[in-house]
Amino acid sequence: MRFLVISKGTSPIPIEMVSGAMDATLAWNNRYIMAKKFEQVWGFAGIPAGGGVINVESADELDQIMSEFPLAPFSHTEIYPLVDAKNAFERAKKAAAQEMAMAPKR
């Protein structure tokens, strides 16, 4: 299961915690990159935010990984499940055809 994870800072990290929080976040990123769970990880230029694509076996595994996110207390995180675009378009096309078939004839 692949997910897009986007995290944006919502409150400043206390200055005495910044270095430790950054080190912990880098270690967290590296741990899951090495475990081949993070397919991509990036930061957003000029804002306290970042994201990535995570590939996990289950929602429970995703929850476990995200529960360890060191910047969680200072962030708003959004998670979106990812699907293959071609398959999504085919499903949408099929759904539209079904709706048209059920629509009243004029």
Secondary structure as the mmCIF struct_conf table of DSSP 4:
data_model
#
loop_
_struct_conf.conf_type_id
_struct_conf.id
_struct_conf.beg_label_comp_id
_struct_conf.beg_label_asym_id
_struct_conf.beg_label_seq_id
_struct_conf.end_label_comp_id
_struct_conf.end_label_asym_id
_struct_conf.end_label_seq_id
STRN STRN1 ARG A 2 GLY A 9
BEND BEND1 SER A 11 SER A 11
HELX_LH_PP_P HELX_LH_PP_P1 PRO A 12 PRO A 14
HELX_RH_3T_P HELX_RH_3T_P1 ILE A 15 MET A 17
HELX_RH_AL_P HELX_RH_AL_P1 VAL A 18 MET A 34
TURN_TY1_P TURN_TY1_P1 ALA A 35 LYS A 36
STRN STRN2 PHE A 38 GLY A 43
TURN_TY1_P TURN_TY1_P2 ALA A 45 GLY A 46
BEND BEND2 ILE A 47 PRO A 48
STRN STRN3 ALA A 49 ASN A 55
BEND BEND3 GLU A 57 SER A 58
HELX_RH_AL_P HELX_RH_AL_P2 ALA A 59 SER A 67
TURN_TY1_P TURN_TY1_P3 GLU A 68 GLU A 68
TURN_TY1_P TURN_TY1_P4 PRO A 70 LEU A 71
HELX_RH_3T_P HELX_RH_3T_P2 ALA A 72 PHE A 74
STRN STRN4 SER A 75 PRO A 81
HELX_RH_AL_P HELX_RH_AL_P3 ALA A 85 MET A 102
BEND BEND4 ALA A 103 ALA A 103
HELX_LH_PP_P HELX_LH_PP_P2 PRO A 104 LYS A 105
#
